[in-house]
Amino acid sequence: MNTSVLPEKEKSINRLHGIDFCRAVFMILGLFYHTALIYNDGYVWRVSSTDSSVIFNYISSFIHAFRMEAFYIISGFFYFLVFTKKSNNFLNERLLRIIPPLFFCGLLINPMMNYFSVQRVYNWGELVYFTDGQWLGHLWFLGNLIAYFTVSYPICSMILKSKALSKFMILILFLFFVPFASLCSLVFSKLVFSGSFIFFTFDSLFYYYFYFLFGCICFRNRDAFIEVLSYKHALLSGFMYIIICLAIRYSYLASLEPDYIKAIKKLSNGFLVFSLIAITYKLGVNSTKLTRRFSDASYTIYLLHQPLIVIIYFFLFESLYLPLFVEYVLIISLTFLISFTIHHWLIEKNSTLLFFFNGAKRKRT
């Protein structure tokens, strides 16, 4: 489809589909990341294969380097989009999107995952199971969003009144936010607290907030932001990521303390985040029925994927000895198909399930 001949309103809708496609892709990448952890060399996950390959270490490390940062930018983008609609119940509606799924899946589905997570020890029946966030699992990001949604509500009013930014200023702002986020993460983990409490993961809470806030600013300046999402900028950002990674590995930076190296890696990750958002946006900007169904199901897929991965591996693949990459592809495929089917054939058609899994009301047809 040639978007240059579309009416302006339809172009705008396509642009939002492109961003929504980014959100869906970064959530679905959780399947590839967590399944790779099963086969990591020298790493013990919830379930772990007796066979391993360092290739899966590279796969999981690469995905982990950008996935959550990118997801929080997109979350901030859509948070501000809804804010601009000026609903009287804006904050309540936003919190309802995450609180029911957080507690429903965390308290009713995650215990099954934890039970079959044979490499983990849980304090079943004790208060610490809840206070230390053992019940959360992969849902920790929803806890962060509760804080972000609440804190950002008054900040959005200031962003809305701010002057529009050019695409050059969007790039400059990003170059400011990334190192500042890395620095705050380093200082907070060293001087304050890095554990979990109920549904807050403190070592990531401050770090990811800067990406969420940047996403809010991106929607306020969405035309400039969309202009920045080009293959040219993706290539430049990817190049900067490679340069910093090589510097960490082969320069004097390699002799720094681990905490400082971690902070510099987070800085390099920022460039990778920008590069991957631009590429993914370009791939998904022209909406199709298939990509819309994919996007609609992505929240459910993320909620269910880790429990499904653990259970599928425990019952089907733990005693099998297929080639590692065959197992990897099969687990991802089964997890995706099962969760995708559950969403479109069950959750989407039942208002109660839709509320508990997606915090949403069923659309009238």
C-alpha positions in Angstrom: 0.0 0.0 0.0 1.3 3.4 -1.0 0.6 5.6 2.1 1.4 8.8 0.2 -2.0 8.7 -1.6 -4.0 8.0 1.6 -6.2 10.7 3.2 -4.5 12.4 6.2 -6.8 10.7 8.7 -6.0 7.2 7.3 -2.3 8.0 7.3 -2.6 8.9 11.0 -4.4 5.6 11.8 -1.7 3.6 9.9 1.0 5.4 11.9 -0.7 4.3 15.1 -1.0 0.7 13.8 2.8 0.8 13.2 3.4 1.8 16.8 0.9 -0.8 18.0 2.7 -3.4 15.9 5.9 -2.4 17.8 4.2 -3.0 21.1 2.9 -6.4 20.1 6.3 -7.5 18.7 8.2 -6.5 21.8 5.8 -8.3 24.0 5.9 -11.5 21.8 9.6 -11.5 21.9 9.2 -12.6 25.5 8.5 -16.1 24.0 11.9 -16.1 22.3 13.7 -14.7 25.3 12.3 -17.0 28.0 12.5 -20.1 25.9 16.2 -19.4 25.1 16.9 -19.3 28.9 16.0 -23.0 29.1 19.1 -23.8 26.9 21.5 -21.1 28.1 25.0 -22.4 28.8 25.9 -21.8 32.5 22.5 -20.3 33.5 19.8 -22.0 35.5 16.2 -20.8 34.8 12.9 -22.1 36.0 13.4 -25.3 33.9 16.7 -26.0 32.3 17.8 -28.5 29.7 20.7 -30.8 30.4 22.0 -29.9 27.0 22.9 -26.2 26.3 24.5 -24.0 23.7 26.2 -20.6 24.0 24.2 -19.5 21.0 21.1 -19.3 23.2 23.1 -17.1 25.6 23.6 -14.7 22.7 19.9 -14.9 21.6 18.6 -14.1 25.1 21.2 -11.4 25.8 20.4 -9.6 22.5 16.7 -9.7 23.1 17.1 -8.6 26.7 19.2 -5.6 25.6 16.3 -3.8 24.0 12.9 -5.5 24.6 11.7 -3.9 27.9 13.1 -0.4 27.2 11.3 -0.4 23.8 8.1 -1.7 25.4 8.1 1.0 28.0 8.6 3.7 25.3 5.5 2.3 23.5 3.6 2.1 26.7 4.3 5.8 27.5 3.3 6.7 23.9 -0.2 5.1 24.2 -0.6 6.3 27.8 -0.3 9.9 26.6 -2.6 9.1 23.6 -5.4 8.1 26.0 -4.6 11.1 28.3 -5.2 13.5 25.4 -8.8 12.2 25.1 -9.5 13.9 28.5 -11.6 11.2 30.0 -12.8 12.0 33.5 -12.0 8.5 34.5 -8.7 8.4 32.6 -6.4 7.2 35.5 -9.0 4.6 36.7 -9.4 3.2 33.2 -5.6 2.9 32.8 -5.1 1.2 36.1 -8.0 -1.2 35.3 -6.0 -2.3 32.2 -3.3 -3.7 34.4 -4.5 -4.4 38.0 -7.0 -7.2 37.2 -4.6 -9.1 34.9 -1.8 -8.6 37.5 -3.7 -10.2 40.3 -5.7 -12.7 38.3 -2.7 -14.2 36.5 -0.3 -13.6 39.4 -2.4 -15.3 42.0 -4.2 -18.0 40.0 -2.0 -18.9 37.0 1.5 -18.2 38.2 1.3 -20.7 41.1 1.0 -23.5 38.5 4.1 -22.1 36.8 6.0 -21.8 40.1 5.0 -25.4 41.0 6.6 -26.8 37.9 9.6 -24.4 38.1 11.8 -27.2 39.4 14.9 -25.0 39.6 13.3 -22.5 41.9 12.4 -22.6 45.6 9.3 -20.8 46.8 8.1 -19.9 50.3 4.6 -21.4 49.8 2.1 -20.4 52.4 4.4 -17.8 53.9 4.0 -14.0 53.7 7.3 -13.6 52.1 5.9 -15.3 49.0 3.9 -12.2 48.4 6.1 -9.5 50.0 9.2 -10.5 48.0 7.2 -10.7 44.7 7.7 -14.4 44.3 4.1 -14.6 43.0 4.8 -12.0 40.3 7.1 -13.9 37.9 7.2 -12.2 34.5 4.4 -9.8 35.6 6.8 -7.4 37.4 6.5 -5.0 34.5 2.8 -4.5 35.3 3.8 -3.4 38.8 6.1 -0.8 37.4 3.2 0.4 35.1 1.0 1.0 38.2 3.6 3.4 39.5 4.2 5.0 36.1 0.5 5.5 35.4 -0.1 7.1 38.8 3.0 9.4 38.9 2.8 10.5 35.3 -0.8 11.7 35.4 0.1 15.3 36.6 3.3 15.3 34.5 1.3 14.7 31.4 -0.5 18.0 31.9 2.9 19.8 31.8 4.0 17.8 28.7 0.8 18.7 26.9 1.4 22.4 27.5 5.1 22.2 26.3 6.2 23.5 23.0 6.3 21.1 20.1 9.8 19.6 19.3 11.5 19.1 16.0 12.8 15.6 15.0 16.3 16.9 15.8 15.2 17.8 19.4 13.6 14.3 19.7 16.9 12.7 19.0 18.8 15.1 21.4 16.2 14.4 24.1 16.7 10.6 23.6 20.5 11.0 23.9 19.9 12.8 27.2 17.4 10.3 28.6 19.4 7.2 27.9 22.5 8.0 29.8 20.5 9.7 32.6 18.4 6.5 33.0 21.6 4.4 33.1 23.1 6.7 35.7 20.0 6.7 37.9 19.9 2.9 37.7 23.5 2.6 38.9 23.1 5.1 41.8 19.8 3.6 43.0 21.1 0.0 42.9 24.3 1.0 44.8 22.8 3.4 47.4 19.2 2.5 47.9 17.5 -0.9 47.3 17.5 -3.4 44.4 15.0 -6.0 45.6 11.2 -6.5 45.1 8.3 -5.7 47.3 4.8 -7.0 46.5 4.6 -5.9 42.8 7.4 -3.3 42.6 10.9 -4.3 41.4 13.0 -1.4 42.6 16.2 -1.9 40.6 14.2 -1.4 37.4 11.5 1.0 38.6 13.5 4.2 38.1 15.5 3.0 35.1 12.6 2.1 32.9 10.6 5.2 33.9 12.8 7.5 31.8 11.9 5.4 28.8 8.2 5.5 29.7 8.4 9.3 30.1 10.2 9.6 26.7 7.3 7.7 25.2 4.9 10.2 26.6 6.9 13.0 25.0 7.0 11.1 21.7 3.2 11.1 21.4 3.1 14.8 22.3 5.4 15.3 19.3 4.3 12.3 17.3 4.8 13.7 13.8 8.4 14.5 14.6 8.8 11.1 16.3 7.4 9.3 13.3 9.8 11.2 11.0 12.7 10.0 13.2 11.7 6.3 12.7 13.6 5.9 9.5 15.9 3.2 8.2 18.7 5.8 8.1 18.4 6.5 11.8 18.0 2.8 12.6 21.3 2.2 10.8 23.1 5.0 12.6 21.7 3.9 16.0 22.7 0.3 15.3 26.2 1.4 14.4 26.5 3.3 17.6 25.4 0.3 19.6 28.1 -1.9 17.9 30.8 0.8 18.6 30.0 1.0 22.3 29.8 -2.8 22.6 33.3 -3.2 21.0 34.7 -0.5 23.2 33.4 -2.3 26.3 35.0 -5.5 25.1 38.3 -4.4 23.8 39.2 -1.0 25.4 40.1 0.0 28.9 36.4 0.0 29.7 36.7 -3.8 30.1 38.7 -3.2 33.3 36.0 -1.1 35.1 34.0 -2.5 38.0 31.0 -4.7 36.9 28.4 -2.1 38.0 30.0 0.5 35.8 30.2 -1.8 32.8 26.6 -2.7 33.4 25.7 1.0 33.3 27.6 1.5 30.0 25.9 -1.5 28.5 22.6 0.1 29.3 23.8 3.2 27.5 24.6 1.1 24.4 21.2 -0.6 24.7 19.5 2.7 24.3 20.9 3.0 20.7 19.7 -0.6 20.0 16.3 0.2 21.3 15.9 3.2 19.0 17.2 1.1 16.0 14.8 -1.7 16.6 11.7 0.5 17.2 12.4 2.2 13.8 12.8 -1.1 12.0 9.8 -2.7 13.6 7.6 0.4 13.0 8.5 0.4 9.3 7.6 -3.3 9.0 4.2 -2.9 10.7 3.1 0.5 9.5 0.7 -0.9 6.8 -1.9 -2.6 8.9 -3.5 -5.9 7.8 -6.2 -8.1 9.3 -3.5 -10.5 10.4 -1.3 -7.9 12.1 -4.4 -6.5 13.9 -5.3 -9.9 15.2 -1.7 -10.4 16.2 -1.7 -7.1 18.1 -5.0 -7.7 19.8 -3.8 -11.0 21.2 -0.3 -9.8 22.3 -1.3 -8.9 25.8 -2.8 -12.3 26.5 0.1 -14.0 24.8 2.5 -12.2 27.1 0.5 -13.0 30.3 0.3 -16.7 29.4 3.6 -17.3 27.7 5.9 -18.0 30.6 3.6 -20.4 32.4 3.0 -22.2 29.1 6.7 -22.4 28.3 7.4 -24.0 31.7 4.6 -26.5 31.6 5.1 -27.4 27.9 8.8 -28.1 28.6 8.2 -30.0 31.8 5.6 -32.3 30.3 6.7 -32.7 26.7 10.4 -31.9 26.2 12.2 -32.6 29.5 12.4 -36.4 28.7 12.8 -35.9 24.9 16.2 -35.4 23.3 15.5 -33.6 20.1 18.0 -31.2 18.6 18.1 -28.0 20.7 17.0 -25.7 18.0 14.1 -28.0 17.1 12.9 -28.0 20.7 13.3 -24.2 20.8 11.2 -23.6 17.7 8.6 -26.2 18.8 8.2 -24.7 22.3 7.8 -21.1 20.9 5.3 -22.3 18.2 3.2 -24.3 20.6 3.2 -21.5 23.2 2.2 -18.9 20.6 -0.5 -21.0 19.0 -2.1 -22.0 22.3 -2.2 -18.5 23.8 -3.3 -16.9 20.5 -6.1 -19.5 20.2 -7.1 -19.0 23.8 -7.4 -15.2 23.3 -9.4 -15.2 20.0 -11.6 -18.3 20.8 -12.2 -17.8 24.5 -11.1 -14.6 26.1 -12.1 -12.2 23.4 -15.6 -13.7 23.3 -16.2 -13.7 27.1 -16.6 -10.3 28.8 -15.5 -11.7 32.2 -12.3 -13.3 30.9 -11.6 -10.3 28.8 -11.7 -8.2 32.0 -9.5 -10.4 34.0 -6.9 -11.0 31.3 -6.9 -7.7 29.5 -8.7 -5.3 31.9 -11.0 -4.4 29.1 -14.7 -4.5 28.3 -15.9 -6.5 25.4 -16.7 -4.4 22.4 -20.2 -4.4 21.2 -20.7 -5.8 17.7 
